[in-house]
Amino acid sequence: MSCTCVDTKIETLGDPKIPSPIQQDYKETCSQSFISDTDRVLIDVDPNHINMMCKKNQPLPSFELAGPRRKIYFDPSKLRCAVVTCGGLCPGLNDIIRAIFLELYYRYGVKNIYGIKYGIQGFIPEYGHDIIELTPELVVNILDMGGSILGSSRGAQNVEAVVDALERMNIGILFMIGGDGTLMAATQIGNAVTKRNLKTSVVCIPKTIDNDIYMVSRSFGFQTAVEVATRAIKGAHNEAEGYPKGIGLIKLMGRHSGFIAATAALAQQDANFVLIPEVDFNLEGPDGFLSALDKRLKQRGHAVIVVAEGAGQNFFKTVNGERDASGNIKLKDIGLFLKDRIISHFKAKGIEVSLKYIDPSYMIRSLPANANDSVFCGFLGRDAVHAGMTGKTKLLIGRWNERFVHVPLSSSAGKRKQVDPNGKLWQTVLESTGQGLLKNNIDTRRL
């Protein structure tokens, strides 16, 4: 990634002129709690890159630091806000909703806060979804609940119809919680709002259990997913050890990025093979996966395999245009495919194996956030409110270089972060598993 190409300018609806109501909270504590737009976080902290750019008299690319400002744009007494959760479920959604509400309601004094039911569908009258008025009583106990109290949905909706709804409801700040598809939708909504010259701020909190949002070092729900995935790996290991020629096969989330599979394998070092979308492997051949699995069973009598859902898609014949409601390419089930191929491989060799297949994906997605993720969600939600109240728009709140920052949607939407096959994470996985490259000199034919 070339950091010199990253656009870091944050759009605003206008000059913030209203003294922030939270100044009273800070008066007796610490005046330094307020953030200025001149407070920045460097994108690239590599000393060699910094020195090189300094020698060329080039400015160092940086993000705005997130946090409360002394002046705000919206009058809290007249402001109406909306919160919507989109796409797949993820641990921490209710934590984000609660943090946004509490910051708006108690710190800024905003009393008109609405929850949009079932994702972007909730804006479209034809669906008939009710709008929820968020209250302290409604959000007080939602931290222990999985899923989202607002529900969710997938699929594109008419952007102009969404903006019509925002205009009818007189929404000043729209908080959108979702993944890459949501970030792209938010960009379109923000552009339509600008075209109509409406005073509506669009602020996103990036959601992806896969941790693959571009220009965001960590997304909420990821640590919960890794924690639960490690239990699945441990269970698979116990099952594999408990039977002759035992094999534990676990499929984890990760459509295009293998961060959960790689990180969970390092957290619970019982995996002997980790397969991710970023790294191709062969099934057949002397150095392919099945041959390596054969050797592992001969040497140790059991094996544990972790596969990300997007791995090995090259083994399937695909039909162009096969996409889900969110526009994602429909993935074939690599877990069941590997299960069948492993069993048939050893059956052809006259070897009986005991294979246990585990897919904890939907259980993980709908769980409440763990303690670490819950704290993280609190920071994201509150900083989203600070940004929106200041009139900033078309941005997401992200974590970068250990600080919370404002990232323009244009710098992140439509792009993806992936595991670097030559980076430390994947190289450590290879060291931990000892699996090798699982590649032949000549690729075997696709099925």
C-alpha positions as CSV (number, residue, x, y, z in Angstrom):
1,M,0.0,0.0,0.0
2,S,1.3,3.4,-1.0
3,C,0.3,5.8,1.8
4,T,1.0,8.8,-0.4
5,C,-2.1,8.0,-2.5
6,V,-4.5,7.9,0.5
7,D,-7.0,10.8,0.5
8,T,-7.4,12.0,4.2
9,K,-9.6,15.1,3.7
10,I,-12.8,14.9,5.7
11,E,-15.9,16.7,4.3
12,T,-18.0,18.9,6.5
13,L,-21.5,20.3,6.3
14,G,-20.3,23.7,7.4
15,D,-18.4,25.5,10.1
16,P,-19.1,24.3,13.6
17,K,-20.1,27.4,15.7
18,I,-22.1,26.1,18.6
19,P,-20.1,25.5,21.9
20,S,-20.2,21.9,22.8
21,P,-22.5,21.0,25.7
22,I,-19.9,18.6,27.0
23,Q,-17.6,21.4,27.8
24,Q,-19.2,21.6,31.2
25,D,-18.2,18.0,31.8
26,Y,-14.6,18.7,31.1
27,K,-14.3,22.1,32.9
28,E,-13.4,20.6,36.2
29,T,-11.3,17.8,34.8
30,C,-9.1,18.3,31.9
31,S,-9.2,20.9,29.1
32,Q,-7.0,18.8,27.0
33,S,-9.8,16.3,26.4
34,F,-10.9,18.2,23.3
35,I,-9.4,17.4,20.0
36,S,-8.5,19.8,17.2
37,D,-8.6,19.0,13.5
38,T,-4.9,19.7,13.5
39,D,-4.3,16.7,15.8
40,R,-3.2,14.0,13.4
41,V,-2.1,10.4,13.3
42,L,0.5,9.4,10.8
43,I,-0.5,6.7,8.3
44,D,2.9,5.3,7.8
45,V,5.2,5.2,10.8
46,D,8.1,3.4,9.1
47,P,11.2,5.6,10.0
48,N,12.7,4.9,6.6
49,H,9.6,6.1,4.7
50,I,9.3,9.1,7.0
51,N,13.0,10.1,6.4
52,M,12.6,9.6,2.6
53,M,9.5,11.9,2.4
54,C,11.2,14.5,4.7
55,K,14.2,14.6,2.4
56,K,11.8,15.2,-0.6
57,N,10.0,17.9,1.4
58,Q,6.8,15.9,1.0
59,P,4.0,16.2,3.6
60,L,3.5,13.1,5.7
61,P,0.0,11.6,5.1
62,S,-2.1,11.5,8.2
63,F,-5.6,11.0,9.5
64,E,-7.6,13.3,11.7
65,L,-7.6,12.2,15.3
66,A,-11.1,11.2,16.4
67,G,-12.7,12.7,19.5
68,P,-14.8,15.6,20.9
69,R,-14.4,19.1,19.5
70,R,-15.0,22.4,21.3
71,K,-17.5,23.6,18.7
72,I,-20.3,21.5,17.1
73,Y,-22.4,22.1,14.0
74,F,-25.8,20.7,15.1
75,D,-28.1,22.2,17.7
76,P,-28.8,19.2,20.0
77,S,-32.2,20.5,21.0
78,K,-33.4,20.4,17.4
79,L,-31.4,17.4,16.1
80,R,-32.9,14.1,14.9
81,C,-30.5,11.1,14.5
82,A,-31.0,7.7,13.0
83,V,-29.0,4.4,13.5
84,V,-29.1,1.5,11.2
85,T,-27.3,-1.9,11.2
86,C,-26.7,-3.6,7.8
87,G,-25.4,-6.8,6.4
88,G,-24.5,-9.9,8.3
89,L,-24.7,-10.1,12.1
90,C,-21.5,-9.6,14.1
91,P,-20.7,-9.6,17.9
92,G,-20.8,-6.0,19.2
93,L,-23.7,-4.5,17.1
94,N,-25.7,-3.8,20.2
95,D,-22.7,-2.4,22.0
96,I,-22.3,0.1,19.1
97,I,-26.0,1.0,19.2
98,R,-25.9,1.6,22.9
99,A,-22.7,3.7,22.9
100,I,-24.1,5.9,20.1
101,F,-27.4,6.4,22.0
102,L,-25.8,7.1,25.4
103,E,-23.4,9.6,24.0
104,L,-26.1,11.5,22.1
105,Y,-28.7,11.4,24.8
106,Y,-26.7,12.0,28.0
107,R,-23.6,13.9,26.8
108,Y,-25.0,16.0,24.0
109,G,-28.6,16.2,25.1
110,V,-30.1,14.9,21.8
111,K,-33.5,13.4,22.6
112,N,-34.8,12.4,19.1
113,I,-32.9,9.2,18.2
114,Y,-34.4,6.6,16.0
115,G,-33.5,3.0,15.2
116,I,-34.1,1.9,11.6
117,K,-35.4,-1.7,11.4
118,Y,-33.9,-4.4,9.2
119,G,-31.1,-2.4,7.5
120,I,-31.6,-0.1,4.6
121,Q,-34.9,-1.8,3.9
122,G,-36.2,0.2,6.9
123,F,-36.1,3.4,4.9
124,I,-38.2,2.1,2.0
125,P,-41.9,2.5,2.7
126,E,-42.9,-0.6,0.6
127,Y,-41.3,-2.9,3.1
128,G,-43.5,-1.6,5.9
129,H,-40.9,-1.9,8.7
130,D,-41.5,0.1,11.8
131,I,-39.1,2.8,13.1
132,I,-38.1,2.4,16.7
133,E,-37.6,5.4,19.0
134,L,-34.5,4.6,21.1
135,T,-34.8,5.2,24.8
136,P,-32.7,4.6,27.9
137,E,-35.0,1.8,28.9
138,L,-34.7,0.1,25.6
139,V,-30.9,0.1,25.4
140,V,-30.0,-0.4,29.1
141,N,-29.6,-4.2,29.0
142,I,-28.7,-4.9,25.3
143,L,-25.0,-5.5,25.9
144,D,-25.7,-9.1,26.9
145,M,-27.7,-9.8,23.8
146,G,-26.3,-11.2,20.6
147,G,-27.3,-10.0,17.1
148,S,-28.9,-6.5,16.7
149,I,-32.0,-5.1,18.4
150,L,-32.6,-3.3,15.1
151,G,-32.3,-6.4,12.9
152,S,-30.5,-6.3,9.6
153,S,-30.9,-7.1,5.9
154,R,-28.8,-7.6,2.8
155,G,-29.3,-6.2,-0.7
156,A,-29.1,-2.9,-2.6
157,Q,-31.9,-0.4,-2.2
158,N,-32.8,2.7,-4.2
159,V,-30.5,5.5,-2.9
160,E,-32.9,8.3,-3.8
161,A,-35.7,6.6,-1.9
162,V,-33.4,6.3,1.1
163,V,-32.5,10.1,0.9
164,D,-36.2,10.8,0.5
165,A,-36.8,9.1,3.8
166,L,-34.0,11.0,5.5
167,E,-35.5,14.2,4.2
168,R,-39.0,13.4,5.3
169,M,-37.8,12.4,8.8
170,N,-35.5,15.5,9.0
171,I,-32.5,13.4,10.0
172,G,-29.4,15.4,10.8
173,I,-27.0,12.5,11.4
174,L,-27.3,9.0,10.0
175,F,-25.1,6.4,11.7
176,M,-24.6,3.4,9.5
177,I,-23.0,0.2,10.9
178,G,-21.9,-2.3,8.3
179,G,-19.2,-3.8,6.1
180,D,-17.9,-3.0,2.7
181,G,-21.3,-3.1,1.0
182,T,-22.6,-0.7,3.6
183,L,-19.6,1.7,3.2
184,M,-20.3,1.8,-0.6
185,A,-24.0,2.4,0.0
186,A,-23.1,5.2,2.6
187,T,-20.9,6.8,0.0
188,Q,-23.8,6.9,-2.5
189,I,-26.2,8.2,0.1
190,G,-23.7,10.9,1.2
191,N,-23.2,12.0,-2.4
192,A,-27.0,12.1,-3.0
193,V,-27.4,14.2,0.2
194,T,-24.7,16.6,-1.1
195,K,-26.3,16.8,-4.5
196,R,-29.6,17.8,-2.8
197,N,-27.8,20.3,-0.6
198,L,-29.3,18.6,2.5
199,K,-27.7,19.1,5.9
200,T,-27.4,15.4,6.8
201,S,-24.1,13.9,8.1
202,V,-23.4,10.3,7.2
203,V,-21.1,8.6,9.7
204,C,-20.1,4.9,9.4
205,I,-18.8,2.4,11.9
206,P,-17.1,-0.4,9.9
207,K,-18.4,-3.8,10.7
208,T,-16.8,-7.0,9.5
209,I,-16.1,-10.1,11.5
210,D,-13.4,-10.9,8.9
211,N,-11.3,-7.9,9.8
212,D,-10.9,-7.0,6.2
213,I,-11.9,-3.3,6.0
214,Y,-9.2,-1.3,4.2
215,M,-7.3,1.4,6.1
216,V,-8.7,0.0,9.4
217,S,-6.3,-2.0,11.6
218,R,-9.0,-3.7,13.6
219,S,-12.8,-4.1,13.3
220,F,-15.2,-4.9,16.2
221,G,-16.3,-8.5,16.6
222,F,-13.0,-9.9,15.3
223,Q,-11.5,-10.7,18.7
224,T,-14.8,-12.3,19.8
225,A,-14.7,-14.5,16.7
226,V,-11.1,-15.5,17.3
227,E,-11.8,-16.4,20.9
228,V,-14.8,-18.6,20.0
229,A,-12.9,-20.1,17.0
230,T,-10.1,-21.2,19.3
231,R,-12.6,-23.3,21.3
232,A,-13.7,-24.9,18.1
233,I,-10.1,-25.7,17.2
234,K,-9.5,-27.2,20.7
235,G,-12.7,-29.3,20.4
236,A,-11.6,-30.5,17.0
237,H,-8.2,-31.4,18.4
238,N,-9.7,-33.4,21.2
239,E,-12.0,-35.3,18.8
240,A,-9.1,-36.0,16.4
241,E,-6.9,-37.3,19.2
242,G,-9.7,-39.5,20.5
243,Y,-9.9,-41.8,17.5
244,P,-7.5,-43.8,15.3
245,K,-6.6,-41.7,12.2
246,G,-8.7,-38.9,13.6
247,I,-9.1,-35.7,11.6
248,G,-10.7,-32.5,12.9
249,L,-11.8,-30.1,10.1
250,I,-13.0,-26.6,11.1
251,K,-14.4,-24.1,8.6
252,L,-14.2,-20.5,9.8
253,M,-15.4,-17.1,8.4
254,G,-13.2,-15.3,5.9
255,R,-14.7,-14.8,2.4
256,H,-11.6,-13.1,0.9
257,S,-9.3,-12.6,3.9
258,G,-8.0,-15.3,6.3
259,F,-7.4,-13.2,9.4
260,I,-9.7,-15.2,11.7
261,A,-8.3,-18.6,10.6
262,A,-4.7,-17.4,10.8
263,T,-5.1,-15.7,14.2
264,A,-7.2,-18.4,15.8
265,A,-4.6,-21.0,14.7
266,L,-1.9,-19.1,16.5
267,A,-4.1,-18.5,19.6
268,Q,-4.8,-22.2,19.9
269,Q,-1.8,-24.0,18.4
270,D,-3.4,-27.3,17.7
271,A,-3.9,-26.7,14.0
272,N,-1.6,-28.7,11.6
273,F,-3.0,-27.1,8.4
274,V,-4.4,-23.6,7.8
275,L,-6.0,-22.8,4.4
276,I,-6.9,-19.2,3.6
277,P,-8.1,-17.3,0.5
278,E,-4.9,-15.4,0.0
279,V,-2.7,-18.5,-0.5
280,D,-3.4,-21.1,-3.2
281,F,-2.7,-24.7,-2.5
282,N,-2.8,-28.0,-4.5
283,L,-5.0,-30.9,-3.4
284,E,-3.2,-33.7,-5.4
285,G,0.4,-34.3,-6.2
286,P,3.5,-35.2,-4.1
287,D,3.6,-31.8,-2.3
288,G,-0.2,-31.1,-2.3
289,F,-2.5,-31.0,0.7
290,L,-3.7,-34.6,0.6
291,S,-0.2,-35.9,0.4
292,A,0.9,-33.7,3.4
293,L,-2.2,-34.9,5.4
294,D,-1.3,-38.5,4.6
295,K,2.2,-38.0,6.0
296,R,0.8,-36.2,9.1
297,L,-1.5,-39.1,9.9
298,K,1.3,-41.7,9.5
299,Q,3.6,-39.7,11.8
300,R,1.2,-38.5,14.5
301,G,-2.0,-40.5,14.0
302,H,-4.3,-37.4,14.0
303,A,-4.6,-34.0,12.3
304,V,-6.4,-30.7,12.7
305,I,-7.3,-28.6,9.7
306,V,-8.6,-25.0,9.7
307,V,-10.0,-23.6,6.5
308,A,-11.4,-20.1,5.8
309,E,-14.7,-20.1,3.9
310,G,-13.2,-18.4,0.9
311,A,-10.2,-20.7,0.5
312,G,-9.8,-23.1,-2.4
313,Q,-12.5,-21.5,-4.6
314,N,-10.4,-22.3,-7.6
315,F,-11.3,-25.9,-7.3
316,F,-14.9,-25.2,-8.3
317,K,-16.4,-24.4,-11.6
318,T,-18.3,-21.1,-11.2
319,V,-21.0,-19.5,-13.2
320,N,-20.5,-15.8,-14.0
321,G,-23.0,-13.6,-12.2
322,E,-23.7,-15.9,-9.3
323,R,-24.0,-13.3,-6.5
324,D,-25.9,-13.0,-3.2
325,A,-28.3,-10.2,-2.2
326,S,-25.4,-8.0,-1.2
327,G,-23.7,-8.4,-4.5
328,N,-21.0,-10.7,-3.2
329,I,-19.9,-13.6,-5.3
330,K,-21.5,-16.8,-4.0
331,L,-18.9,-19.0,-2.5
332,K,-18.9,-22.8,-2.8
333,D,-18.7,-24.7,0.4
334,I,-15.0,-25.5,0.7
335,G,-15.6,-27.2,4.1
336,L,-17.9,-29.9,2.8
337,F,-15.8,-30.2,-0.3
338,L,-12.6,-30.9,1.7
339,K,-14.5,-33.3,3.9
340,D,-15.7,-35.4,0.9
341,R,-12.3,-35.3,-0.8
342,I,-10.4,-36.3,2.3
343,I,-12.7,-39.3,3.0
344,S,-12.6,-40.4,-0.6
345,H,-8.8,-40.0,-0.8
346,F,-8.2,-42.3,2.2
347,K,-11.0,-44.7,1.2
348,A,-9.2,-45.2,-2.2
349,K,-6.1,-46.1,-0.2
350,G,-8.0,-48.6,1.9
351,I,-7.5,-46.4,5.0
352,E,-10.3,-45.7,7.4
353,V,-10.3,-42.3,9.0
354,S,-12.5,-40.7,11.6
355,L,-13.3,-37.2,10.4
356,K,-15.3,-34.7,12.5
357,Y,-16.5,-31.5,10.7
358,I,-17.2,-28.3,12.6
359,D,-18.7,-25.1,11.2
360,P,-19.3,-22.6,14.1
361,S,-19.8,-19.6,11.8
362,Y,-23.4,-18.6,12.5
363,M,-23.0,-19.3,16.3
364,I,-20.0,-16.9,16.3
365,R,-21.8,-14.2,14.3
366,S,-24.8,-14.0,16.6
367,L,-22.9,-14.0,20.0
368,P,-22.6,-11.0,22.3
369,A,-19.2,-9.3,22.1
370,N,-16.5,-10.4,24.6
371,A,-15.1,-7.9,27.1
372,N,-12.3,-6.6,24.8
373,D,-14.6,-6.1,21.9
374,S,-17.3,-4.5,24.0
375,V,-14.8,-1.8,25.2
376,F,-13.6,-1.3,21.6
377,C,-17.2,-0.8,20.5
378,G,-17.7,1.9,23.1
379,F,-14.9,3.9,21.7
380,L,-16.1,3.5,18.2
381,G,-19.7,4.5,19.0
382,R,-18.8,7.6,21.0
383,D,-16.2,8.8,18.5
384,A,-18.8,8.4,15.7
385,V,-21.1,10.7,17.7
386,H,-18.4,13.3,18.2
387,A,-17.7,13.3,14.4
388,G,-21.4,13.6,13.5
389,M,-22.1,16.4,16.0
390,T,-19.3,18.4,14.5
391,G,-20.9,18.2,11.0
392,K,-18.3,15.9,9.5
393,T,-19.7,13.6,6.9
394,K,-18.8,10.7,4.5
395,L,-16.4,9.2,6.9
396,L,-15.8,6.1,9.0
397,I,-14.4,5.8,12.5
398,G,-11.4,3.4,12.4
399,R,-8.4,2.3,14.5
400,W,-5.0,3.2,13.0
401,N,-1.6,3.1,14.7
402,E,-3.2,2.5,18.1
403,R,-5.5,5.6,17.8
404,F,-9.1,6.2,16.7
405,V,-9.2,8.3,13.5
406,H,-11.5,9.7,10.8
407,V,-11.1,7.9,7.5
408,P,-12.9,9.3,4.4
409,L,-15.2,6.7,2.9
410,S,-13.6,7.3,-0.5
411,S,-10.3,5.9,0.9
412,S,-11.8,2.7,2.2
413,A,-15.1,1.7,0.5
414,G,-14.7,-0.8,-2.3
415,K,-11.2,-1.9,-1.2
416,R,-10.1,-4.8,1.0
417,K,-7.4,-5.6,3.5
418,Q,-5.9,-9.1,3.2
419,V,-3.4,-11.3,4.9
420,D,0.1,-10.7,3.4
421,P,1.5,-14.1,2.3
422,N,5.0,-12.7,2.9
423,G,4.1,-10.9,6.2
424,K,4.7,-11.9,9.8
425,L,1.2,-13.2,10.5
426,W,1.2,-15.8,7.7
427,Q,4.9,-16.7,8.1
428,T,4.3,-17.4,11.8
429,V,1.3,-19.6,10.9
430,L,3.6,-21.6,8.6
431,E,6.2,-21.9,11.4
432,S,3.5,-23.0,13.9
433,T,1.9,-25.6,11.7
434,G,4.9,-26.8,9.7
435,Q,2.5,-27.4,6.9
436,G,4.8,-26.2,4.1
437,L,3.6,-24.5,0.9
438,L,1.3,-27.3,-0.2
439,K,2.2,-26.5,-3.8
440,N,3.6,-28.8,-6.5
441,N,6.0,-27.6,-9.2
442,I,3.2,-28.1,-11.7
443,D,-0.4,-27.3,-10.7
444,T,-2.9,-30.1,-10.9
445,R,-6.0,-29.7,-13.0
446,R,-9.0,-27.8,-11.5
447,L,-12.1,-29.9,-10.9
